[in-house]
């Protein structure tokens, strides 16, 4: 049984530490690992340092140049290159404990899952605003909706590449700069019959990017997430379903905005409810043909 761990990178030296922790993974008996590093820069800027770091690892490393500054292009290049029974997704600024991949794999096997997600925990610098640290907006916790996992994120995921519902599926290029390409991808394969699960103990850690520690950046992300979730959560996007989604999201948006007004002097509570209002406003907007803002690339 072979697992290819896929990492997309773009001008980040943190890829070297990420590779080191991935190369130190403890795997179950009968399982082998390989790393696929997809460089999303126009020029192969990461090639020399990736190949140099690979020499210190005991797992094979494949470097792939996937130019375009489009994360979907890089993710698809990983899937095109992967040969293993399973593929894992990991970010280029994350750190993985030695048991990470084993915990994902064992959960997948024991639960009969085609995809398993784990938490990605943000690590904040001491000068991070208290309202951000207290509500932890940058960590990623997999969620169950109605008792079922319907979608997830590629910051910490393991996927059975050869599953019938997954084989041949690729990430949408048009979402590679707006974000939400992974939400859409996993919704799609879930609808195709893939069984999704959560490995609560398969935690990875990610330093919070200082450029993303502002109210405006988080609000833009929440609004875009609301659009993405709204558009891809409807199994049958009929007029009636869209109206129902709009009405529910509008009520939640209004309620959140009201609580934000009532908690105006309290930064943590006020910002929390404003950001919730922003997410639901995005869900409202999702029923219209609005263009999603490009947050990446």
WOKA-V233263 format. One record per backbone hydrogen bond with DSSP energy under -0.5 kcal/mol. NH is the residue of the N-H (numbers start at 1). CO is the residue of the C=O. E is the energy in kcal/mol with one decimal. If there is no record, write none. Layout:
NH/CO/E  NH/CO/E
This chain:
3/32/-2.6  4/86/-2.4  5/3/-0.6  5/34/-3.2  6/4/-0.6  6/88/-3.7  7/36/-2.7  8/90/-0.6  9/38/-2.8  15/12/-1.3  16/13/-1.9  18/14/-2.3  19/15/-2.6  20/16/-1.9  21/17/-2.2  22/18/-2.0  23/19/-2.6  24/20/-0.7  25/22/-1.3  26/98/-2.9  27/25/-0.6  31/28/-1.7  32/1/-2.5  34/3/-1.7  35/60/-2.8  36/5/-2.8  37/62/-2.8  38/7/-2.6  38/36/-0.6  39/37/-0.6  39/64/-3.0  40/9/-2.9  40/38/-0.6  45/43/-2.9  47/44/-1.1  50/46/-2.5  51/47/-2.7  52/48/-1.9  53/49/-2.4  54/50/-2.0  55/51/-0.7  55/52/-0.7  56/53/-1.4  57/54/-1.5  60/33/-0.6  62/35/-3.0  63/61/-0.5  64/37/-3.0  66/39/-3.0  66/64/-0.7  68/40/-0.9  69/40/-1.9  71/176/-1.8  73/70/-0.8  74/70/-1.5  75/71/-2.6  76/72/-2.7  77/73/-1.9  78/74/-1.8  79/75/-2.1  80/76/-2.5  81/77/-1.5  82/78/-2.3  85/2/-0.9  86/2/-1.9  87/159/-2.7  88/4/-2.7  89/157/-2.7  90/6/-1.9  91/155/-0.7  92/8/-0.6  94/91/-1.3  95/205/-2.6  97/203/-0.7  100/97/-1.9  103/99/-2.4  104/100/-2.0  105/101/-2.6  106/102/-2.9  107/103/-1.8  108/104/-2.2  109/105/-2.6  110/106/-2.7  111/107/-2.3  112/108/-0.9  113/108/-1.9  114/195/-2.9  115/195/-1.7  116/158/-2.6  117/197/-2.1  118/156/-2.1  120/140/-2.4  121/119/-0.5  121/204/-3.0  123/206/-2.2  124/122/-0.5  128/125/-2.1  132/129/-1.0  133/129/-1.9  134/130/-2.8  135/131/-0.9  136/132/-1.6  137/132/-0.8  139/136/-0.7  140/120/-3.0  141/139/-0.5  142/140/-0.6  145/148/-3.2  146/144/-0.5  148/145/-1.1  149/196/-0.5  150/148/-0.6  156/153/-0.8  157/89/-1.6  158/116/-2.4  159/87/-3.2  160/114/-3.4  161/85/-1.0  161/159/-1.1  162/85/-1.0  163/160/-1.7  166/163/-1.5  167/163/-2.9  169/166/-2.6  175/172/-1.2  176/173/-1.8  179/175/-1.5  181/175/-0.6  184/180/-2.3  185/181/-1.9  186/182/-2.6  187/183/-2.1  188/184/-2.3  189/185/-2.1  190/186/-2.1  191/187/-2.3  192/188/-1.3  193/190/-1.4  194/189/-2.7  196/194/-0.6  197/115/-2.4  199/117/-3.0  200/198/-0.7  202/199/-1.4  203/201/-2.0  204/119/-1.9  205/95/-2.4  206/121/-2.6  207/93/-0.7  208/123/-2.6  212/209/-2.2  213/210/-1.5  218/214/-2.1  219/215/-2.8  220/216/-2.5  221/217/-2.1  222/218/-2.8  223/219/-2.8  224/220/-2.3  225/221/-2.7  226/222/-2.3  227/223/-1.9  228/224/-2.7  229/225/-3.1  230/226/-2.4  231/227/-2.4  232/228/-1.8  233/229/-1.5  234/230/-0.6  235/233/-0.7  238/236/-2.7  242/238/-2.4  243/239/-2.5  244/240/-2.3  245/241/-2.5  246/242/-2.8  247/243/-2.6  248/244/-2.3  249/245/-2.7  250/246/-2.8  251/247/-2.1  252/248/-2.1  253/249/-2.7  254/250/-2.6  255/251/-2.5  256/252/-2.5  257/253/-2.4  258/254/-2.1  259/255/-2.3  260/256/-2.1  261/257/-1.9  262/258/-2.1  263/259/-1.6  264/261/-1.3  266/263/-1.9  267/265/-0.8  270/263/-0.5  270/266/-3.2  271/267/-2.6  272/268/-1.8  273/269/-2.2  274/270/-2.3  275/271/-2.5  276/272/-1.9  277/273/-2.2  278/274/-2.1  279/275/-2.1  280/276/-2.4  281/277/-2.3  282/278/-1.9  283/279/-1.9  284/280/-2.2  285/281/-2.4  286/282/-1.4  287/284/-1.3  288/285/-1.9  290/285/-0.6  290/288/-2.0  295/177/-1.3  295/293/-0.7  296/177/-2.6
